[in-house]
């Protein structure tokens, strides 16, 4: 069912990390441990994000027009609503709701995201723009990667710059699948 795909698309796919292929960085383990570069103000991170590219995973196949909406909850957690269009940017909309919990001591850059009860996956904001116009998200293992922007269509130069930045983090950018919007 596409809801399972959406649950893990664009930022929370790591909930099924044990089921996904390993070694996305040049077909092997990461060259270095990938850690968040900056603290994240979760109130500024809130809002809508548009996936521009990702490492393809079985639970995301066929998803286009991917978005993730984040809303602060009164208890300090974050409501997460992931959505995708099936097969094309005009395809049937699927979505699912989950919750993200900030990891203590991570300065807001690491979250545990759950869509299925007690099962949670790592969601790390590895890098972000000072104005929160883009972010690079993964899980620290190099197994997952999502390139996100506030705009659905940020332009080719902005996309290439984001891709290059992911490359500087150690990701094999030839494996990035561009998302259609």
N, C-alpha and C positions, 0 to 999 in steps of 0.2 A: 504494500500500500504506500502511496506517495507520502503520507504523513510521516512515515518513518524516514523517508528521504529528507523531507523538509526539516525534521527535528534536528538533523545533524548538518544540514547545509549551512554554509556561510559562517561558521564560527563555532558550532557545537558538535561537529562531526566526530570529535574525539570520544564521545560517549561509547562508541563501538570500536575503540582503538584496537582491541584484540582481534577484530575480524577483518581489519583492513590490511592491505599489503604493506610491508615494511620497507624502509630504506629508500625514501624518495630522493635523497641527495646523492646524485650521481650513482644511483642504484645501490648505495651502501648506507651505513649509519652516518649521521651528521659529522662533518669535519670538526666542529666545535659545538659545545652545548649552546643552544640558542636560548637566551634569556631576554626578558623585556628590557628595552633600552631606556625607557622613561616611565615616570609615574603616570597614572591615569586618573584624572578627575572624573569619576563615574557620572556625576551630574552633567558634565560637558559631553561625555561619551554617549549619553542617552539620546534617543531619537532614532531616525531611520538611517540605515546603511544599505548601500547597493553593492553586491558582490560584482567585482570586475573580472576576477580570475580565481582559479583554485587548482589544487592538485585533485584530479578526478578520483573519486572513490565510488565503490559499488552503490552506496546508498544515495548518491547524488546524480546518478545517470539520468539524463533527460531533463534536468532542471535548468531552466533559463529564467531571466528576469528575477533573479534571487534577491530577496530583501531580508533584513533583520531589523526588528524594532525593539528598542530597549527602553524600559520605563522604570524609574526608581520606585521601590515599595517602601512603606513606612518602617519596616523592620530592618532596612539596610540592604536587603537583597534587591535583585533586579528582575523584573518580568521580561521575558524574552518571547517574541513572536517571530518565528521564521516562516517565510513564504517562498514559493516558487511557482513558476508557470511550467506546466508539463509539456515538453517537446518543443516549444517555441515561446517567444515573448508574448504571444497571443493565446497560448494554450490555457487549459483549465487551471485555475488557481487552487493550490493546496497550501494549508498552513497548519501550524501546531504551536502550542504555547508551552513554555517551560519557565524555569527560574534559575538565576545565576547567583551564586554566593561568593563574595570577595574572599580571597585567601588572606588570612592574617599575615601581616608583615610584607605584603607584596606591593604596597603603595597603590593599590587598585588595578595593577597590571595583570594580575592572575585571578581567574575566576574558576569556580566549579559549576558547570552547567548541567542541569538535569531536566529531562523530558519524561523520564520513566521512573518515578518513585525514587528509590535510594540509589539508582545508577547515575553517576555523574562523571563527566569528562572534563579534562583540562581545557581551558579557553584562555590563552595568553595573548595579550596585546603586545606583540613583540616590538613594534615601532608605530609611531603616529605622528601626524603633522602637529606643529605647535597650535594651529587653529582648529584641530580636530576635523579637518576636511578629508583625511584619508587615514587608514590604519592597515597594518599587516598583522594578521592573526595566525596563530598556530598552537601547538601543544608543547613545544620545547624539545620534542624528539626529532623534529624534522619530517615526521610522517604526514602531517597535515599543513596546509597553507591556504589562506584566503586573503585576497587583496580587496579591500573595501574602500568605497568613497561615499561621500554624502550625495553626490550627483549620480544619476543613473547613467549619464553619458558624459564623462569628464573630458573627453577629447583624447586624441591619439598621443599627444605629447605627455599629458598627465599620466596616461596608462603606462607608457614606456618608462617614465621616470619611476613609477611605483614598482614596475617589474625589475628595473635596475637596482632599486633599493633592496628588494627581496633577494636579488642575487648577491648583493654585498653582505647580507646576513648569512649567506652560505647555501641558499636554496638553488636547486637546479631549475632555472627559469624556463628551460626548454620543455619541462613537464607541465607547465601551467596551461590550463585549459581556459580560454577566454569565455566569459559569460556574455550571452546575448541579452540586450535590453531593447 
